[in-house]
Amino acid sequence: MQLKPFFGKHQIMAGDQRLFTADNFSLGVKRTKEGWLLLYQPVAEKEPDFSEGEYFHTGKSNTLHIIPVLPEKPLVFKGSRLHVSAGQKLTFFLTIPLSVQVYFSKVQEENLLKEYSVTRLSDTWFGEVYSGEPALVLGENFYMSATAIDRQSLEAVCPVIIYNNSPGVLEVQHLIIRGENMTLYNGDNNILTSSLSVEYKGKDIISSATYHYSKIFHGEKPEILAKPRNETSKNLLKINFHFIRNIYKHEL
């Protein structure tokens, strides 16, 4: 069976089959007369046995799109090793595991066949007990330069800029990243998310966050691999930091 480049648009005629592989993710695809057989395998160790695959009856289109996508839930970065002095700007980079979406004919909601979550992230809670929201744990690893990242094929690099406009030192602790508002770009040997810029004004003032294109990070006219899940709100005035010690500040 022939290996094919992973993300993008693919033409597969009836009776043909393909194997798409990236990192430890392998997807076998077989085109039938009026549908598709999809078979997920953790690694490409053997020829796909399509008798174990899922069948999707779609009609006569021979076009398949394999698209990267960020996790649907918000992500929590535990940045307790990061400190930003008053009036300073900090730029750093994170890596975010990607999921994989498969569409037939055109990339539109009603044509989605399957979404695969490649990397399992742990569930968590962001914010206070009664006013917070469910999220996923991104972890605590960060990079001061994008070139220092040994990125996997199914990871995206996320540029983060924090402006500390409060009168004191900011200890980042928990920062939320709302991937549903981010675009995915094809960078130089990298998949890049929208740049996240957060302005912090103090614990009692809601911080603002913007998700946007940046010529510095993305270059001139970059190729868009995937649009945001939620295209209605890229400028957010919400709780972006959570200082876990606040929960216990009255307990002595």
Backbone as JSON, one array per atom type, in Angstrom:
{
  "sequence": "MQLKPFFGKHQIMAGDQRLFTADNFSLGVKRTKEGWLLLYQPVAEKEPDFSEGEYFHTGKSNTLHIIPVLPEKPLVFKGSRLHVSAGQKLTFFLTIPLSVQVYFSKVQEENLLKEYSVTRLSDTWFGEVYSGEPALVLGENFYMSATAIDRQSLEAVCPVIIYNNSPGVLEVQHLIIRGENMTLYNGDNNILTSSLSVEYKGKDIISSATYHYSKIFHGEKPEILAKPRNETSKNLLKINFHFIRNIYKHEL",
  "N": [[0.84, -1.19, 0.0], [0.48, 2.24, -0.77], [2.22, 4.95, 0.75], [1.17, 8.25, 1.61], [1.49, 11.88, 1.41], [0.47, 13.68, 4.34], [-1.47, 15.85, 5.45], [-3.99, 17.7, 3.7], [-5.57, 17.91, 0.41], [-6.93, 15.11, -1.24], [-7.22, 12.89, -3.98], [-8.98, 10.01, -4.51], [-9.76, 7.19, -6.21], [-12.59, 5.01, -6.87], [-12.26, 1.83, -5.45], [-9.58, 2.12, -4.93], [-6.99, 2.42, -2.4], [-5.38, 4.03, 0.38], [-2.64, 4.8, 2.57], [-2.14, 6.86, 5.23], [0.26, 8.38, 7.16], [1.63, 9.74, 10.12], [3.95, 10.52, 12.58], [3.05, 8.61, 15.33], [0.61, 7.94, 14.34], [-1.67, 6.42, 12.17], [-3.64, 6.2, 9.31], [-5.76, 4.31, 7.48], [-7.32, 4.41, 4.34], [-9.98, 3.63, 2.24], [-11.56, 3.82, -0.84], [-14.85, 3.29, -1.8], [-17.54, 2.47, -4.09], [-19.58, 4.33, -3.51], [-18.83, 5.46, -1.11], [-16.75, 5.57, 1.89], [-14.16, 3.78, 3.53], [-12.7, 3.92, 6.64], [-9.87, 3.38, 8.64], [-8.36, 3.5, 11.64], [-5.09, 3.23, 12.97], [-2.75, 2.86, 15.6], [0.02, 2.72, 14.93], [1.75, 2.22, 11.82], [2.02, -0.77, 11.36], [1.23, -2.91, 9.88], [-0.5, -4.06, 6.92], [-3.58, -2.41, 6.37], [-6.57, -3.86, 7.64], [-9.45, -3.71, 6.26], [-11.87, -4.78, 6.89], [-12.26, -4.3, 9.5], [-12.75, -1.65, 9.61], [-14.46, 1.61, 9.69], [-17.42, 2.44, 7.96], [-18.54, 4.96, 5.73], [-21.19, 6.29, 4.11], [-21.38, 8.29, 1.4], [-21.83, 9.15, -1.22], [-20.85, 10.04, -4.6], [-18.45, 11.53, -4.72], [-14.94, 11.71, -5.12], [-13.09, 12.97, -3.57], [-11.07, 13.62, -0.79], [-10.37, 15.23, 2.26], [-7.84, 15.82, 4.58], [-7.36, 17.26, 7.6], [-5.61, 19.32, 9.94], [-6.44, 20.06, 13.36], [-7.04, 22.0, 16.3], [-7.45, 21.02, 19.78], [-10.84, 20.76, 21.01], [-11.69, 21.64, 23.53], [-10.7, 24.26, 25.87], [-7.21, 24.89, 26.68], [-4.93, 24.44, 29.38], [-2.09, 25.97, 30.42], [0.51, 25.41, 32.62], [2.31, 27.63, 34.03], [4.14, 28.13, 36.16], [6.84, 28.56, 36.43], [7.42, 30.87, 35.19], [7.99, 34.32, 35.31], [7.11, 37.72, 35.2], [8.22, 40.93, 35.19], [6.93, 44.14, 36.3], [5.62, 46.21, 33.76], [6.93, 44.9, 31.7], [7.42, 42.87, 28.73], [6.9, 39.54, 27.75], [7.89, 36.99, 25.58], [7.23, 33.76, 24.5], [7.14, 30.22, 23.58], [4.88, 27.53, 22.94], [4.04, 24.03, 22.56], [1.36, 22.38, 20.99], [-0.68, 19.55, 20.97], [-2.13, 18.13, 18.04], [-5.35, 17.35, 16.67], [-7.01, 15.27, 14.21], [-8.99, 15.8, 11.41], [-11.3, 14.42, 9.07], [-12.7, 14.97, 5.97], [-15.13, 14.66, 3.34], [-15.37, 15.52, -0.12], [-15.84, 18.59, 0.26], [-14.44, 20.95, 2.63], [-16.47, 21.39, 4.97], [-18.9, 21.73, 7.58], [-21.03, 19.82, 7.47], [-19.89, 17.8, 6.01], [-18.06, 16.42, 7.47], [-16.42, 13.49, 8.26], [-15.01, 12.12, 10.33], [-13.37, 12.77, 13.44], [-10.23, 12.51, 14.88], [-8.66, 12.16, 17.94], [-5.43, 12.4, 18.61], [-3.45, 12.56, 20.62], [-3.87, 11.92, 23.99], [-5.06, 14.11, 26.34], [-5.11, 15.17, 29.75], [-8.04, 15.8, 31.71], [-9.1, 18.86, 33.29], [-9.88, 21.61, 35.54], [-10.53, 24.98, 35.07], [-10.22, 27.98, 36.78], [-12.34, 29.4, 39.36], [-14.28, 27.43, 41.75], [-17.1, 27.51, 41.28], [-17.42, 29.18, 39.12], [-15.76, 28.51, 37.07], [-14.46, 26.58, 34.25], [-14.53, 23.55, 32.24], [-11.5, 22.07, 31.05], [-8.43, 21.18, 29.32], [-5.29, 19.72, 30.25], [-2.34, 21.2, 29.35], [0.25, 21.19, 30.19], [3.59, 22.06, 31.39], [5.81, 22.73, 29.95], [7.84, 24.99, 28.14], [9.27, 27.18, 25.63], [11.87, 29.42, 24.84], [12.6, 30.13, 22.36], [11.51, 29.54, 19.04], [13.05, 27.97, 17.41], [14.25, 26.2, 19.07], [12.61, 24.09, 19.47], [11.83, 20.72, 19.25], [9.81, 19.63, 17.28], [6.99, 17.48, 16.77], [5.26, 15.86, 14.02], [2.5, 16.0, 14.37], [2.0, 18.2, 16.01], [1.48, 21.61, 16.94], [3.09, 24.79, 16.89], [2.82, 27.34, 19.22], [2.91, 30.75, 19.49], [3.3, 32.94, 22.22], [2.59, 35.99, 23.8], [3.02, 37.97, 26.58], [1.96, 40.8, 28.21], [2.8, 42.62, 30.96], [1.1, 44.82, 32.57], [0.62, 45.56, 35.13], [1.23, 46.8, 38.51], [3.0, 45.12, 39.83], [5.08, 42.1, 40.1], [4.34, 39.53, 37.8], [3.45, 36.28, 38.32], [3.0, 33.64, 36.36], [1.56, 31.16, 36.67], [-1.36, 29.65, 36.07], [-2.39, 29.68, 32.78], [-4.86, 30.16, 30.35], [-5.58, 28.81, 27.16], [-7.34, 29.32, 24.33], [-8.05, 27.33, 22.0], [-10.08, 27.1, 20.15], [-10.39, 29.53, 18.98], [-8.29, 29.92, 17.3], [-6.33, 30.1, 14.32], [-4.71, 27.78, 12.11], [-1.54, 27.75, 10.64], [0.63, 27.13, 7.85], [3.87, 27.0, 8.4], [7.44, 27.55, 8.15], [8.55, 24.55, 7.83], [7.01, 24.0, 10.02], [3.89, 23.71, 11.79], [1.94, 26.35, 12.7], [0.14, 28.06, 15.25], [-2.32, 30.72, 15.59], [-1.01, 33.78, 16.87], [-0.93, 34.38, 20.34], [-1.78, 37.03, 22.33], [-1.63, 38.48, 25.48], [-2.79, 40.8, 27.79], [-2.02, 41.77, 30.97], [-3.36, 43.27, 33.83], [-3.65, 43.2, 36.52], [-4.7, 41.37, 39.48], [-7.35, 41.87, 40.18], [-8.51, 42.83, 37.94], [-9.97, 42.08, 34.88], [-8.17, 40.35, 32.44], [-7.16, 40.94, 29.0], [-7.27, 39.17, 25.88], [-5.93, 38.44, 22.67], [-6.17, 36.76, 19.57], [-4.29, 36.28, 16.79], [-2.99, 36.9, 13.43], [0.5, 37.21, 12.77], [3.07, 38.86, 11.24], [5.7, 38.59, 12.02], [5.91, 36.05, 13.22], [4.55, 34.34, 11.44], [5.19, 34.98, 8.83], [5.1, 36.31, 5.41], [1.94, 36.31, 3.93], [1.01, 33.58, 4.72], [0.16, 30.1, 4.2], [-3.06, 28.99, 5.0], [-3.95, 26.37, 7.0], [-6.06, 25.46, 8.55], [-9.08, 26.91, 9.6], [-10.35, 28.8, 12.48], [-12.27, 26.95, 14.92], [-14.25, 28.42, 16.15], [-15.22, 31.23, 14.76], [-16.18, 33.66, 15.49], [-15.2, 35.17, 17.59], [-12.29, 36.6, 18.23], [-11.06, 38.41, 19.76], [-10.85, 38.7, 23.09], [-12.26, 39.45, 26.21], [-11.78, 38.18, 29.01], [-11.37, 35.88, 31.78], [-8.12, 35.06, 31.85], [-5.9, 34.3, 33.25], [-5.32, 32.22, 36.07], [-4.9, 32.23, 39.47], [-3.9, 29.96, 41.49], [-3.41, 29.92, 44.19], [-5.15, 31.75, 45.27], [-7.49, 30.47, 45.96], [-7.0, 29.41, 48.42], [-6.44, 31.51, 50.08], [-7.65, 32.41, 52.41], [-7.29, 30.43, 54.19], [-5.55, 29.43, 56.91]],
  "CA": [[0.0, 0.0, 0.0], [1.3, 3.44, -0.95], [2.16, 6.02, 1.74], [0.89, 9.53, 0.99], [1.59, 13.04, 2.29], [-0.64, 13.56, 5.3], [-2.53, 16.85, 5.41], [-4.3, 18.28, 2.4], [-6.64, 17.39, -0.44], [-6.51, 13.86, -1.89], [-8.15, 12.25, -4.91], [-8.9, 8.55, -4.41], [-10.8, 6.62, -7.06], [-13.28, 3.82, -6.36], [-11.45, 0.62, -5.45], [-8.23, 2.43, -4.48], [-6.79, 2.61, -0.97], [-4.18, 4.78, 0.73], [-2.23, 4.78, 3.97], [-1.62, 8.17, 5.62], [0.98, 8.16, 8.41], [2.4, 10.83, 10.73], [4.35, 10.14, 13.94], [2.52, 7.29, 15.71], [-0.78, 7.89, 13.88], [-1.79, 5.86, 10.83], [-5.03, 6.14, 8.86], [-6.02, 3.63, 6.22], [-8.5, 4.92, 3.65], [-10.38, 2.9, 1.03], [-12.73, 4.4, -1.53], [-15.79, 2.36, -2.42], [-18.29, 3.11, -5.17], [-20.34, 5.49, -3.02], [-18.53, 5.74, 0.29], [-15.36, 5.51, 2.35], [-13.8, 2.97, 4.68], [-11.61, 4.52, 7.4], [-9.34, 2.5, 9.67], [-7.29, 4.11, 12.45], [-4.12, 2.35, 13.62], [-1.75, 3.65, 16.33], [1.24, 2.75, 14.12], [1.58, 1.49, 10.56], [2.8, -1.99, 11.48], [0.75, -3.93, 8.96], [-1.49, -3.63, 5.95], [-4.89, -2.26, 7.01], [-7.63, -4.84, 7.41], [-10.6, -2.82, 6.19], [-13.05, -5.43, 7.47], [-12.4, -3.74, 10.84], [-12.88, -0.21, 9.48], [-15.78, 2.25, 9.73], [-17.9, 2.79, 6.63], [-19.3, 6.21, 5.62], [-21.86, 6.35, 2.81], [-21.34, 9.74, 1.12], [-22.11, 9.5, -2.61], [-19.87, 9.75, -5.64], [-17.24, 12.36, -4.7], [-13.69, 11.0, -4.88], [-12.19, 13.9, -2.91], [-10.95, 13.5, 0.66], [-9.53, 16.26, 2.89], [-7.33, 15.51, 5.92], [-7.12, 18.6, 8.11], [-5.25, 19.43, 11.36], [-7.34, 20.89, 14.16], [-6.69, 22.08, 17.71], [-8.47, 20.43, 20.66], [-12.07, 21.55, 21.12], [-11.72, 22.27, 24.85], [-9.56, 25.14, 26.18], [-6.01, 24.25, 27.2], [-4.35, 25.15, 30.51], [-0.64, 25.92, 30.55], [0.95, 25.64, 33.99], [3.53, 28.39, 33.83], [4.61, 28.62, 37.46], [8.27, 28.91, 36.37], [7.54, 32.11, 34.44], [7.75, 35.54, 36.09], [7.24, 38.89, 34.34], [8.27, 42.16, 36.0], [6.0, 45.21, 35.93], [5.98, 46.97, 32.58], [7.72, 44.11, 30.76], [6.76, 41.98, 27.76], [7.55, 38.24, 27.64], [7.51, 36.16, 24.44], [7.69, 32.37, 24.58], [6.45, 29.34, 22.64], [4.36, 26.27, 23.45], [3.6, 23.07, 21.55], [0.01, 21.9, 21.25], [-1.02, 18.37, 20.17], [-3.18, 18.32, 17.06], [-6.27, 16.29, 16.28], [-7.1, 15.09, 12.77], [-10.34, 15.73, 10.87], [-11.41, 13.87, 7.72], [-13.88, 15.44, 5.26], [-15.27, 14.27, 1.94], [-15.8, 16.52, -1.1], [-15.43, 19.93, 0.66], [-14.26, 21.15, 4.06], [-17.61, 22.07, 5.56], [-19.33, 20.99, 8.76], [-21.88, 18.66, 7.16], [-19.11, 16.78, 5.31], [-17.08, 15.82, 8.39], [-16.59, 12.05, 8.47], [-14.47, 11.64, 11.6], [-12.29, 13.5, 14.07], [-9.4, 11.63, 15.7], [-7.79, 12.78, 18.95], [-4.22, 11.58, 18.53], [-2.79, 12.57, 21.94], [-4.84, 12.03, 25.09], [-4.72, 15.09, 27.36], [-5.89, 15.0, 30.98], [-9.06, 16.81, 32.01], [-8.87, 19.7, 34.46], [-10.86, 22.68, 35.75], [-9.86, 26.29, 35.08], [-10.97, 29.02, 37.46], [-12.9, 29.11, 40.67], [-15.09, 26.21, 41.81], [-18.45, 27.68, 40.73], [-17.44, 30.06, 37.94], [-14.75, 28.08, 36.12], [-14.89, 25.84, 33.06], [-13.71, 22.37, 31.97], [-10.39, 22.32, 30.15], [-7.44, 20.11, 29.19], [-3.97, 20.08, 30.77], [-1.3, 21.27, 28.33], [1.53, 20.91, 30.82], [4.37, 23.19, 31.87], [6.99, 22.94, 29.11], [7.81, 26.16, 27.27], [10.52, 27.43, 24.9], [12.12, 30.84, 24.64], [12.83, 30.31, 20.93], [10.83, 28.53, 18.23], [14.06, 27.09, 16.81], [14.68, 25.22, 20.08], [11.56, 23.09, 19.62], [11.91, 19.49, 18.47], [8.38, 19.44, 17.08], [6.48, 16.31, 16.07], [4.4, 16.21, 12.88], [1.14, 16.28, 14.82], [2.03, 19.26, 17.01], [1.56, 22.98, 16.44], [3.83, 25.74, 17.72], [1.96, 28.46, 19.62], [3.61, 31.91, 20.04], [2.56, 33.61, 23.3], [3.17, 37.25, 24.26], [2.36, 38.46, 27.78], [2.3, 42.16, 28.63], [2.46, 42.84, 32.35], [0.82, 46.23, 32.81], [0.25, 45.72, 36.54], [2.33, 47.41, 39.25], [3.85, 44.13, 40.5], [5.58, 40.97, 39.32], [3.35, 38.53, 37.42], [3.8, 34.86, 38.29], [1.97, 33.21, 35.42], [0.79, 30.05, 37.24], [-2.22, 28.97, 35.11], [-2.81, 30.5, 31.65], [-5.75, 29.4, 29.49], [-5.4, 29.02, 25.73], [-8.62, 28.93, 23.72], [-7.7, 26.89, 20.66], [-11.21, 27.23, 19.23], [-10.29, 30.84, 18.35], [-6.99, 30.0, 16.63], [-6.07, 29.6, 12.97], [-3.48, 27.01, 11.92], [-0.8, 28.19, 9.47], [1.76, 26.33, 7.39], [5.09, 27.79, 8.52], [8.67, 26.97, 7.61], [8.73, 23.24, 8.48], [6.23, 24.0, 11.26], [2.51, 24.16, 11.84], [1.88, 27.42, 13.68], [-1.17, 28.6, 15.6], [-2.38, 32.17, 15.75], [-0.27, 34.33, 18.0], [-1.75, 34.75, 21.49], [-1.27, 38.18, 23.1], [-2.41, 38.67, 26.69], [-2.43, 41.96, 28.6], [-2.35, 41.58, 32.38], [-3.42, 44.57, 34.52], [-3.76, 42.98, 37.95], [-5.57, 40.24, 39.85], [-8.74, 42.28, 40.3], [-8.94, 43.38, 36.66], [-10.01, 41.01, 33.87], [-7.17, 40.54, 31.39], [-7.65, 40.81, 27.62], [-6.46, 38.29, 25.03], [-6.22, 38.48, 21.25], [-5.61, 35.68, 18.77], [-4.16, 37.01, 15.53], [-1.85, 36.69, 12.53], [1.66, 38.07, 13.02], [4.08, 38.73, 10.19], [6.95, 38.17, 12.66], [5.89, 34.61, 13.46], [3.94, 33.56, 10.37], [5.73, 35.35, 7.53], [4.22, 36.99, 4.45], [0.88, 35.55, 3.29], [1.17, 32.14, 4.98], [-0.94, 29.21, 3.84], [-3.94, 28.62, 6.11], [-4.27, 24.94, 7.0], [-7.37, 25.27, 9.18], [-9.67, 28.1, 10.21], [-10.78, 28.53, 13.86], [-13.57, 26.32, 15.15], [-15.15, 29.52, 16.49], [-14.7, 32.39, 14.03], [-16.93, 34.85, 15.87], [-14.58, 35.93, 18.69], [-10.84, 36.48, 18.29], [-10.63, 39.37, 20.77], [-11.59, 38.24, 24.25], [-12.08, 40.06, 27.52], [-12.21, 37.1, 29.89], [-10.34, 35.46, 32.73], [-7.09, 34.32, 31.13], [-4.99, 33.77, 34.25], [-5.92, 31.79, 37.34], [-3.87, 32.12, 40.48], [-4.46, 28.86, 42.28], [-3.28, 30.18, 45.62], [-6.27, 32.56, 45.72], [-8.51, 29.59, 46.52], [-6.64, 29.09, 49.8], [-5.86, 32.68, 50.73], [-8.27, 32.62, 53.72], [-7.04, 29.26, 55.03], [-4.28, 29.61, 57.62]],
  "C": [[0.88, 1.24, 0.0], [1.09, 4.43, 0.2], [1.97, 7.35, 1.03], [1.19, 10.67, 1.95], [0.32, 13.17, 3.11], [-1.73, 14.6, 5.08], [-2.74, 17.36, 3.99], [-5.45, 17.59, 1.7], [-6.11, 16.18, -1.21], [-7.63, 13.35, -2.8], [-7.93, 10.75, -4.86], [-10.07, 7.95, -5.19], [-11.39, 5.35, -6.44], [-12.41, 2.58, -6.52], [-10.03, 0.84, -4.97], [-8.18, 2.59, -2.96], [-5.45, 3.29, -0.73], [-3.9, 4.58, 2.22], [-1.56, 6.12, 4.28], [-1.01, 8.03, 7.02], [1.73, 9.41, 8.83], [2.67, 10.46, 12.18], [3.81, 8.74, 14.25], [1.06, 7.13, 15.31], [-0.81, 7.38, 12.45], [-3.27, 5.71, 10.47], [-5.1, 5.46, 7.51], [-7.32, 4.11, 5.63], [-8.75, 4.09, 2.4], [-11.64, 3.51, 0.45], [-13.57, 3.27, -2.12], [-16.58, 3.12, -3.48], [-19.0, 4.37, -4.7], [-20.04, 5.79, -1.56], [-17.05, 5.59, 0.59], [-15.25, 4.53, 3.51], [-12.58, 3.62, 5.34], [-11.18, 3.56, 8.5], [-8.18, 3.19, 10.37], [-6.43, 3.02, 13.06], [-3.12, 3.22, 14.36], [-0.43, 3.78, 15.57], [1.0, 1.9, 12.87], [2.42, 0.21, 10.57], [2.41, -3.04, 10.45], [-0.2, -3.31, 7.96], [-2.86, -3.5, 6.63], [-5.86, -3.38, 6.64], [-8.95, -4.06, 7.44], [-11.89, -3.49, 6.64], [-13.3, -4.91, 8.89], [-12.63, -2.22, 10.8], [-14.32, 0.28, 9.63], [-16.16, 2.69, 8.33], [-18.77, 4.04, 6.69], [-19.86, 6.3, 4.21], [-22.07, 7.82, 2.45], [-21.76, 10.1, -0.29], [-20.87, 9.35, -3.47], [-18.61, 10.62, -5.63], [-16.02, 11.53, -4.35], [-12.66, 11.85, -4.13], [-12.24, 13.71, -1.4], [-10.0, 14.59, 1.16], [-9.13, 15.78, 4.28], [-6.77, 16.8, 6.5], [-6.64, 18.54, 9.56], [-6.23, 20.33, 12.09], [-6.86, 20.88, 15.61], [-7.78, 21.46, 18.56], [-9.67, 21.36, 20.85], [-12.17, 22.27, 22.46], [-10.55, 23.24, 25.01], [-8.42, 24.35, 26.82], [-5.42, 25.09, 28.32], [-2.85, 24.89, 30.56], [-0.26, 26.28, 31.97], [2.32, 26.31, 33.95], [4.15, 28.93, 35.1], [6.09, 28.96, 37.47], [8.5, 30.22, 35.62], [7.15, 33.31, 35.3], [8.03, 36.74, 35.19], [7.18, 40.14, 35.22], [7.29, 43.19, 35.46], [6.52, 45.98, 34.72], [6.75, 46.21, 31.52], [6.84, 43.24, 29.86], [7.57, 40.7, 27.65], [7.0, 37.5, 26.42], [8.08, 34.76, 24.63], [6.82, 31.51, 23.67], [6.04, 28.05, 23.34], [4.13, 25.32, 22.28], [2.26, 22.5, 21.97], [-0.26, 20.67, 20.39], [-2.2, 18.66, 19.25], [-4.1, 17.1, 16.99], [-6.35, 16.28, 14.75], [-8.57, 14.99, 12.37], [-10.3, 15.23, 9.44], [-12.75, 14.31, 7.13], [-13.93, 14.8, 3.87], [-15.74, 15.48, 1.13], [-15.27, 17.92, -0.76], [-15.27, 20.0, 2.17], [-15.39, 22.03, 4.56], [-18.24, 21.13, 6.59], [-20.11, 19.72, 8.43], [-21.13, 17.55, 6.44], [-18.04, 16.13, 6.18], [-17.4, 14.34, 8.58], [-16.18, 11.64, 9.88], [-13.43, 12.63, 12.11], [-11.55, 12.55, 15.01], [-8.56, 12.47, 16.66], [-6.55, 11.9, 19.08], [-3.54, 11.45, 19.89], [-3.84, 12.8, 23.02], [-4.32, 13.01, 26.13], [-5.64, 14.91, 28.56], [-6.89, 16.13, 31.14], [-8.68, 17.59, 33.26], [-10.0, 20.72, 34.56], [-10.1, 23.99, 35.83], [-10.75, 27.31, 35.75], [-11.47, 28.57, 38.82], [-13.9, 27.96, 40.59], [-16.42, 26.38, 41.07], [-18.5, 28.5, 39.45], [-16.42, 29.65, 36.88], [-15.33, 27.3, 34.95], [-14.0, 24.61, 32.88], [-12.66, 22.69, 30.91], [-9.5, 21.09, 30.09], [-6.08, 20.61, 29.67], [-2.96, 20.05, 29.63], [0.07, 20.93, 28.91], [2.28, 22.18, 31.17], [5.62, 23.47, 31.03], [6.8, 24.17, 28.22], [9.2, 26.36, 26.67], [10.66, 28.92, 24.68], [12.4, 31.16, 23.17], [12.13, 29.2, 20.17], [11.82, 27.53, 17.63], [14.54, 26.02, 17.78], [13.72, 24.05, 20.21], [11.83, 21.91, 18.69], [10.47, 19.02, 18.25], [8.08, 18.13, 16.36], [5.54, 16.75, 14.95], [3.0, 16.6, 13.29], [1.13, 17.19, 16.05], [2.08, 20.6, 16.31], [2.34, 23.83, 17.42], [2.95, 26.97, 17.96], [2.8, 29.6, 20.19], [2.73, 32.63, 21.07], [3.32, 34.88, 23.7], [2.35, 37.71, 25.46], [2.89, 39.85, 28.1], [1.87, 42.33, 30.08], [2.33, 44.34, 32.61], [0.26, 46.46, 34.22], [1.43, 46.34, 37.28], [3.29, 46.42, 39.9], [4.32, 43.04, 39.56], [4.44, 39.99, 39.04], [3.98, 37.15, 37.47], [2.69, 34.16, 37.53], [1.04, 32.16, 36.01], [-0.06, 29.36, 36.18], [-2.7, 29.97, 34.04], [-3.69, 29.64, 30.74], [-5.54, 29.81, 28.04], [-6.64, 28.45, 25.03], [-8.38, 28.6, 22.24], [-8.83, 27.04, 19.66], [-11.21, 28.57, 18.5], [-9.03, 31.0, 17.49], [-7.03, 29.41, 15.22], [-4.79, 28.76, 12.99], [-2.84, 27.4, 10.59], [0.3, 27.19, 9.13], [3.0, 27.21, 7.41], [6.26, 27.1, 7.85], [9.0, 25.7, 8.39], [8.0, 23.15, 9.82], [4.77, 24.26, 10.96], [2.42, 25.16, 12.99], [0.43, 27.79, 13.98], [-1.15, 30.11, 15.47], [-1.52, 32.58, 16.92], [-1.27, 34.71, 19.1], [-1.08, 35.9, 22.24], [-2.2, 38.42, 24.28], [-1.88, 39.9, 27.43], [-2.94, 41.74, 30.03], [-2.27, 42.91, 33.11], [-3.52, 44.43, 36.02], [-4.78, 41.92, 38.27], [-7.04, 40.61, 39.91], [-9.29, 42.88, 39.02], [-8.88, 42.27, 35.62], [-9.0, 41.32, 32.77], [-7.8, 40.36, 30.01], [-6.7, 39.93, 26.83], [-6.89, 38.46, 23.59], [-5.5, 37.33, 20.57], [-5.51, 36.22, 17.35], [-2.96, 36.52, 14.71], [-0.75, 37.67, 12.88], [2.69, 37.82, 11.93], [5.4, 38.21, 10.77], [7.01, 36.66, 12.79], [5.48, 33.8, 12.23], [4.48, 33.87, 8.98], [4.69, 36.04, 6.66], [3.22, 36.0, 3.84], [1.02, 34.05, 3.48], [-0.05, 31.35, 4.52], [-1.74, 28.87, 5.09], [-4.31, 27.14, 5.98], [-5.66, 24.67, 7.56], [-7.83, 26.58, 9.81], [-10.12, 27.77, 11.64], [-12.11, 27.79, 13.91], [-14.63, 27.38, 15.4], [-14.6, 30.79, 15.85], [-15.36, 33.69, 14.47], [-16.23, 35.71, 16.9], [-13.1, 35.66, 18.77], [-10.24, 37.47, 19.29], [-11.47, 39.13, 22.03], [-11.23, 39.03, 25.5], [-12.65, 39.08, 28.52], [-11.09, 36.82, 30.89], [-9.35, 34.59, 31.99], [-6.04, 33.72, 32.05], [-5.8, 33.28, 35.44], [-4.8, 31.56, 38.33], [-4.37, 31.18, 41.56], [-4.39, 29.15, 43.77], [-4.42, 31.04, 46.16], [-7.35, 31.72, 46.39], [-8.27, 29.39, 48.02], [-6.22, 30.31, 50.61], [-6.45, 32.95, 52.12], [-8.02, 31.45, 54.67], [-5.65, 29.39, 55.64], [-3.95, 28.36, 58.42]]
}
